[in-house]
Amino acid sequence: MAAVTGRVRAGRLVMVDIPGPSLDKATAAFLRRHDVRAVCLFRRNLGTESEVCALTRDLRDAMGPGALIGLDQEGGAVVRSTFLPQAPSAMSLGAADSESLAHEVGAAVARGLRALGINWNFAPVLDVNSNPANPVIAERAFGETPKRVARLAGAWMQGSLAEGVACCVKHFPGHGDTHQDSHHALPTVDKPLAELQALELAPFRLLAASAPAIMTAHIVYPQLDPVYPATLSKTILGGLLREQWGYEGVVITDALMMKAVADRWGYDRAAVLAITAGADLVLAQGPVAEQERAIAALEDALDAGTLSTETVARAAARLDALAARFPLHAAEADRYPAEQRRADDGLMHSAWAAGLVALRGAMPPRRGLPLRVVVQTGVPSDQVSEAGIDAASVLALFEDFDDVQPWVVDDLATLRWDTMPVDGRYTVLVSTRRDRYGAAAAGWRPALHLVLCNPYQALDVPAPALLAFGHADGARAAVRAWLEGRAAATGSAPPSLAG
């Protein structure tokens, strides 16, 4: 790889991840050596609050004042910092259907992140969850209609921007109508442009002018580009987004390590294709060797002339503008005073409560009834959501009931309803998992179904259901208040569930 002089270095166009909760010498040297200016944080990087503040200070020192430090702090189960006030999932806010509440929540999320020394949040989600079988979006979407998504996501985004944290709307052109998760496979959405414009593209089109950044989807839209997924498509990024819409904000790819891209194009080729297509920043997570490959491929493409210096210069300028608009302040404890934190935590609890939805006449069980609570032992983290709560946390919701028999299984997918005794107990099925039950739920007949994550599980079980859209502390407090008859469920269900 030739030495670089007088041009933008390829490392400026690559966002990487790092191995642990502190910046080790080797990683700091890697960032400096390649002039990397962007790092994405994950749960493994977030220790105590003071450790996170130390990490972001060290990253700022290593990457310079134009650094970009980002993470996924959407709300619900897709959060990386779990010690900040926990925001409702997007669909919980959709059920509450209040623009002012969405704005306040977006602002509160940003206040917490800014205090940690983080200046970029990969949220809000603009996907319209039009497919109840979608394995990766579900409650991460604000709703099932473009207008609701755009209205509430726009309010959430404005709240964040007002507090000085950049947003990144995702996943362009839309991940809401897929049967596959692009972390594991390459989905296809085979619709003509007119249909995409009416549904998937509509929220992005409405909010493009105010969105400082957009994240791409690793999805093939064959009627727009039969070969490449949106992340790598010059037709979609360069033609539709840049030329037709005139979008001049930052375009960042979803992670190149996801199988939808990595298994077919590899880090190196994908990095070049993405920047050539119209992206400004490639998200090259994973082993250092793979990150090196992405950077080397970009440098080699510059040397060969297959990637123009003008394209790279434009991308770098957009990133510079984003960093200048949302400067990375040094983390300071007093940036998030205790009084403000308490107020934000109270806001989050109120917002969770406002989103509770009761389906099919769901009512709390009478206090004197003997209960059986069926729940999974625990739910491990996947590549998107944080780990679910354990069975003990679920059973704590029923502490005010006198006679509760736990029925704990390792995996709800293996639950056999006919193994439970027929003894007159009021059976409550509680789900903390993301996956739909599918055929596994045939024959399940609980008296009450508490759905603490993916609301579309209510379609698999013909029983009265309470939808919480998440299992954070605020969600659990709202569910417990409902169970004890201290609160009503006032949220509105998405159309596919309301019937």
Secondary structure, 3 states (H helix, E strand, C coil): CCCCCCCCCHHHHEEECCCCCCCCHHHHHHHHHCCCCEEECCHHHCCCHHHHHHHHHHHHHHHCCCCEEEECCCECCECCCCCCCCCCCHHHHHHHCCHHHHHHHHHHHHHHHHHHCCCEECCCECCCCCCCCCCCCHHHCCCCCHHHHHHHHHHHHHHHHHCCCEECEEEECCCCCCCCCCCCCCCECCCCHHHHHHCCHHHHHHHCCCCCEEEECCCECCCCCCCCCHHHCHHHHHHHHHHHCCCCCEEEEEECCCHHHHCCCHHHHHHHHHHHHCCCEEECCCCHHHHHHHHHHHHHHHHHCCCCHHHHHHHHHHHHHHHHHCCCCCCCHHHCCHHHHHHHHHHHHHHHHHCCEEECCCCCCCCCCCEEEEEECCECCCCCCCCECCHHHHHHHHCCCCCEEEEEECCHHHCCHHHCCCCCCEEEEEECCCCCCHHHHCCCCCCEEEECCCHHHHHCCCCCEEECCCCCHHHHHHHHHHHCCCCCCCCCCCHHHHC
